[in-house]
Amino acid sequence: MSDYVIPRPASGDIVRLILEDHRLFEDLLRGMRTVGLHRDAARRAFAELHVAHAVAEEEVALPTLQRRRAITRHEQHHGEEEHAEAHVELLDAGCASLPQLRRIVGQAEDEGLLDSDDTGQ
C-alpha cells in the first residue's frame, strides 16, 4: 500500500480518536522503515496526521483535561512542547512541503515552546 488515507473525523469520542491516531502512527512508522515510494508516502501521511493530531490535542483535549484537573498546566505545556519538537523533526526529515507545518513551527518558536537546540540555532 503506497497511498495512505488519513481519517478526518468531525466528531466522536476524543479518547477513541486519539487512540486510533496512535495506531495509525504505528502503521505509518512501519511504512517509513521500508524503502522507496512507500516510505515517502508514509512520511508525508505521518506528517499530515501528526499536524492534525497535535492541533486537536492542543486545542481540545489538553485544555479540557487541564480544566478538569486531570493534568497539570505543566503537563499540558509539556505535551505542546513534544508536538513542537516532533514538527521540527518532520521538517528536518523532508516534510517541508506541508504548508501548515512551517507555520506551526514558527508559532511554536514564537510561543517559546522550542529552544535553540530544537531549531538548530
C-alpha positions in Angstrom: 0.0 0.0 0.0 1.6 3.2 -1.1 -1.3 5.6 -0.6 -2.5 6.3 2.9 -5.9 7.5 3.8 -5.9 9.9 6.7 -9.2 9.9 8.5 -10.8 13.3 9.1 -13.4 12.8 11.8 -15.6 15.8 12.6 -16.8 14.4 15.8 -16.5 11.5 18.2 -15.1 10.4 21.5 -11.7 12.3 21.7 -10.0 9.4 23.6 -11.1 6.9 21.0 -9.9 9.2 18.2 -6.6 9.8 19.8 -6.0 6.1 20.2 -7.0 5.5 16.6 -4.4 8.1 15.6 -1.8 6.4 17.6 -2.5 3.0 16.0 -2.2 4.7 12.6 1.1 6.4 13.7 2.4 2.9 14.4 1.4 1.7 10.9 3.0 4.7 9.3 6.2 4.3 11.2 6.4 0.7 9.9 5.9 2.1 6.4 8.6 4.6 6.9 11.1 1.8 7.6 10.6 0.5 4.1 12.5 1.7 1.0 11.2 3.6 -2.0 7.9 5.4 -2.8 6.1 3.6 0.0 8.4 5.2 2.5 7.9 8.7 1.1 4.1 8.3 1.1 4.2 7.0 4.7 6.4 10.0 5.8 4.0 12.5 4.1 1.0 10.8 5.7 2.7 10.7 9.1 3.4 14.4 8.9 -0.1 15.3 7.8 -1.6 13.1 10.5 0.7 14.4 13.2 -0.1 18.1 12.4 -3.9 17.4 12.6 -3.5 15.2 15.7 -1.4 17.8 17.5 -3.8 20.6 16.7 -6.7 18.6 18.0 -4.9 17.6 21.2 -3.7 21.2 21.9 -6.9 22.9 21.0 -9.4 20.4 22.5 -8.0 17.5 24.5 -5.3 19.1 26.6 -7.1 22.2 27.7 -10.2 20.1 28.6 -8.0 17.7 30.6 -6.3 20.7 32.3 -9.7 22.4 33.1 -10.9 19.1 34.6 -7.7 18.9 36.6 -6.8 15.6 35.0 -3.5 17.0 34.0 -1.5 20.0 35.3 -0.7 23.1 33.3 2.9 21.9 33.2 1.8 18.5 31.7 -0.3 20.4 29.1 2.7 22.6 28.2 5.0 19.5 28.0 2.6 17.9 25.5 2.7 21.1 23.4 6.5 21.1 23.6 6.7 17.5 22.4 4.4 18.2 19.5 6.5 21.2 18.5 9.8 19.2 18.7 8.2 16.5 16.5 7.2 19.1 14.0 10.8 20.3 13.7 11.9 16.7 13.2 9.4 16.3 10.5 10.7 19.5 8.7 14.2 18.1 9.1 13.0 14.8 7.6 11.9 16.5 4.4 8.2 17.2 5.1 8.6 20.9 4.4 6.0 20.7 1.6 3.2 20.6 4.1 2.4 24.3 4.3 0.9 24.3 7.8 4.0 22.6 9.2 6.3 25.6 8.8 3.6 27.9 10.1 3.0 25.7 13.2 6.8 25.5 13.9 7.1 29.3 13.6 4.2 29.7 16.0 5.8 27.3 18.5 9.0 29.3 18.3 7.1 32.5 19.0 5.4 30.9 22.0 8.7 29.7 23.4 7.9 26.0 23.0 11.2 25.4 21.2 14.6 26.1 22.5 17.6 26.7 20.3 18.6 23.0 20.4 15.3 22.1 18.8 15.5 24.6 16.0 19.2 24.0 15.2 20.1 27.6 16.1 
